[in-house]
Amino acid sequence: MASRVKISTKGIAESLEALAQLGRDMDAAAGGALLAGGEVLKDGMKRRVPKDTHNLEDHIRIDGPHRDGNLTYIEVGVIGADADTARYGNAQEYGSSSMAAQPYIRPTVDEDKSKVSKAMKAKLAEELAK
């Protein structure tokens, strides 16, 4: 199982369409909005992750923005970690036979999704105001 979450531009199509009508670079605007939302997720994960050695916390990063056809997305979570750190991250998130879960990704997504949307919309509003 991956220790990260992927977010895309789904749900902010109206704002992107408004930017397109103004002749703005939609790809750059979408990437900026995703990064704004990704920062909220990254901060939430870092706040909630167990901090025994801070190694897991140090590997919570944002990767992207990336494009796949018309889809722009980023990934936020344990990225670029060695195999031991990745396994430890999964054990913290989901638990193991000898350890209870101490999730940090799922609670962040569940509890901070409105903050993510607000950050993304604010970034797009900033672009529209230019």
DAMO-V861932 format. One line per field, one symbol per residue. ss: DSSP state (H for helix, E for strand, - for the rest). phi: phi as a letter, one per 40 degrees, with the letter a starting at -180 (. if undefined). burial: I if it has 9 or more other C-alpha atoms within 8 Angstrom, else O. A space follows every 10 residues. Layout:
ss = ???
phi = ???
burial = ???
//
This chain:
ss = ---EEEEE-- --HHHHHHHH H----HHHHH HHHHHHHHHH HHHHHHHH-- ----HHHH-E EEEEEEEE-- EEEEEEEE-- --HHHHHHHH HHHH-E--E- ----HHHHHH HHHHHHHHHH HHHHHHHHH-
phi = .cbabbbbcd gbcccccccc ccgccccccc cccccccccc cdcccccccc bcbgccdccc abbhcbbbgc cbabbbicbg ccdccccccc cccbgacbac cbcbcccccc cbccccdccc cccccccccc
burial = OOIIIOIIIO OOOOIIOIII OOOOOIOOII IIIIIIIIII IIOIIIOIII OOOOOIIOII IIOOIOOOOO OIIIIIIIIO IOOOIIOIII IIIIIOOOOI IIIIIOIIIO OIIOIIIIII IOIIIOIOOO
//
